[in-house]
Amino acid sequence: MRNKIYVIFFLIVLFSCIEQVSIERQFLPLEINETSGLEYYNKNFLTHNDSGGKPILYEFNKDGKIVSEHTINNCGVNNDWEDITADNENIYVANSGNNFGTRENLAVLVLDKENNFKCKGLIQFRYKRQNNFESRNRHPYDSEGLISVDDELIIFSKDREDLITELYSLPKIPGDYEIEPLYSYQVNSLITGADYSKELKLVALVGYDFAGNQFLYTIKDFERNNLDNSKLRKFKILVGKAQIEAIKIIDESSFWITSEDEGNGFPRLFNFKIN
């Protein structure tokens, strides 16, 4: 009888510790089949396609309908646009995808938010530690997450070598910069998107592992000058076959996320809630 009581107690503790989540889904048009960034704009969303896509920001609503297409001129081609963020004045697009570690033209586009996304210049950057530009599958010099924090941008790396994410800082002023890691998190996955809420002191990340599992991470108490006190939590996203590439924070427990079509129908917009 005593052993039975212990088993029941153990099961109660176990299930009370499982993080419950819920998901609502909306299909998106095939024009954004490789949606790889997500930002709020005019009570709608902005997104873009990644590698080889047109230099266009697609504005769509919560019903999944594209309401406008904003072509970006004089800011280079879409080598591999991977994330988007914003502040009061500008939109920033990370042309930072570097799957095989060969690129030497990494940059963040600076676009005028109030002037039809006019290009204000490029924040060009290179990794200080990278000396080898030969093509390879496993390396730490890729990045797909970008957030705006006060007067700087922070990049989250996609590290196929050690499955960590390293944080890099960039000024918001167009120019040419060499960057080094300022912090890292052990995420055991490949980070594909990021968002930040100053009011909540919250960062949200999405990523996947080599087995195809999709994850959402929250980093609470995120303060640029006190990262050691931040708190990382991990949630599995059960959406079947997908590649989630972008995230926007709604509140401390609710998030918008988008997934590419992965050759499996349509891209999707999800409302992900931690219960």
Secondary structure, 3 states (H helix, E strand, C coil): CHHHHHHHHHHHHHHHHCCCEEEEEEECCHHHCCECCCEEECCEEEECECCCCCCEEEEECCCCCEEEEEECCCCCCCCCEEEEEECCCEEEEEECCCCCCCCCCCEEEEEECCCCCEEEEEEEEEECCCCCCCCCCCCCCCEEEEEEECCEEEEEECCCCCCEEEEEEEECCCEEEEECCCEEEECCCEEEEEEEECCCCEEEEEEECCCCCEEEEEEECCCCCCHHHCEEEEEEECCCCCCEEEEEEEECCEEEEEECCCCCCCCEEEEEEEC
